[in-house]
Amino acid sequence: MTRPDAAVRLRRLLTIIPWIVDHQGSGLDDLAARFGLTVAELERDLELVPFCGLPPYTPDRLIDCEIVDGRVYLRFAEYFGRPLRLTPAEGFSLLAAGQALLAVPGADENGSLASALGKLAGVLGGGDGMAVELGAARYLDPLRAAASASERVEIDYYTFGRDEVTTRRIDPRAVFAAAGQWYVDAYCHRAEDDRLFRVDRVRGVRPTGEHFDPAASAGATEGGLFHPRPSDRRVTLLLNADARWVPESYPVESVQETPDGRLRVVLVANERAWLERLLLRLGPSAEVLEPAEVRAEAEEAARRLLVRYG
């Protein structure tokens, strides 16, 4: 993949930066452990900090990030403690976003963000009744317990791309939150490979009485949320300007801008149903360049949709 998930990295930075502001000189190892990252991942995220700031984005309005002897210091980030003038709608939006950030692993429930959100809720009124959840997580606790105990479990799992429920035996290594959802990093015995499972799509969890060695493999999340396999289908799309969000939202292997301002992207799309939904959503904003069978599949999906509405 040539582009990281910008939304995920931004979400992390919005949690990490206030923490460092409150804890200047925190060690890289401690920060990485707190936010569930490797030191290398944390350093890549911190490389983006100097590009963050306020208009007009002159050097004195961009955050300065300095790492000295493995410890992190930030300057020009004082506006994290300044009061803001917000409309009620902006205030509630900020409150909801802030509460979602507090659900990110490593966020300080008693830090400056939590304190600011408490004050904002008091000013807005009614904020105490607001709840922000990272997806439906009915089986979050038993999966967490299984991961902690290195216990093999059997799950019933709904696969969105194929619209089917399958039963699988998995070795859950870790349960974590990312991009607004809870995930299980596990070895799937049905697929005989590492997989990421969304917790809100788990329909049942049953113990097997068996255990596994958590150090047997590195896991599916090493280096990111998604790792395309050689066997996954690649689709080349030509995207208009209003579809530039696609490479920021989905796994792509390359992005090239054409002379007319459009984007040529190679998209990893293993599930036909998922790809059909994406192409229907894009409509005339996307053109399938290759493979040819995908164009036929998209046309067939459009015909099925027209018949349904007809």
Steps between C-alpha positions, in 0.01 A plus 500: 500500500637841408278707730435449873151538636502877554185495714649244739828690537319832552279341764808375683678835476202686644534275804879488519571875466290614803659223707853616413404864566398394852801267541795672334808279479310171485716213375440346158476151651242613758295688240504208258388258772225736618347542154545141383763581236850392417769765544543508122125565447506773765800668338322495161195665658715764674655587163160648410481728805707785346240523222222568754410849616285807442455737206694660338724196564817703543785335694390661828145355459609143429566259785866433562581140595842420643632161610802520730657186647185303428269757663236709320442874540242720325497878453249742347210275604370734769166539321399157630434678828327809360124554521314485168196693376260241362141490380278244681516268197880524490514441874297179487702378201821567689363328810407188303838490325684550827312220672588272210867594544483407867407148389832466315735266690747705701282809536518657846154488658610759756716718275453838337272365224262340749503814714428723201215276385347512846506879495359508147215266597419727793482807278291331233259332739374150426848374426482249783242304301725465196656157440755417232572134429759339273249278326281233653728276707278236659780243515783740582554377858514124426737563207722716718503228765588235241786713365635561851488128580629389155186289469381364167132576441233423243313796354207556268606782270307709248706579189367825356660456159332161441188561712536169685559366850773240549629310802872525565753390760737785574803574719436860616831675567373853567184708509539867409315810378587671173317727255186499714466121530612214726711229335635157591845412371493119471618191320202345320513121472233501228707731277829360631634855513503818710180702493345814649140461619272790585348439841162646405468228232557213744170321557612251763803394707552154648801365695677193364704412808818529291784748526760629255850644505465881453862525386455252214449779242523877471131562437293672233543855631875531459549824306133588459141380487507343157749282315396403145594152386641417156179312422277803568349658191636835387269746325619813319261797522506847349345739752355845446578783740192433714620142564842588639386368839530140378879454548472665842227261608588162346817292449677596178833391359574804283365849431593706196363838396422531129562820297127581511493494881343159549647219708603160369494257793562129540251377756519172693151349469470134588125497567277549197196616700704769676645623171157511338367718781797735469461536123125561532573768757757665274282485190632722218781629725701182436603309190623139518813469288584137577433216530226484240283258699457761773332735252256223416437429869431868567254518212325186623474643852347820360244298304406301811452824692282650225284186491453516876389862490294441185 
